[in-house]
């Protein structure tokens, strides 16, 4: 699997400019899961605020997080033998 992130997670955070990378963000599995699965956990995290006419300061809205875990079966991988 991919190298650990600074916060202890694996994979990569999605960010502007990463859409053309392979994988664009996430986890690259380097071996099959055999008869089992790998846990894949994903989250969507947002921070929003608003400003309007006659409002001098930015007004915060509640931050949010939504996530789930899914077992992933990796049946095969590609390798180059030279």
Secondary structure, DSSP 8 states (H G I E B T S, - for coil): ---B-TTS-BS----TT-TTSSSSSS----S--TTS-EEEEEEEEE--EE--TT--S-EE---EEEEEEEEE----------
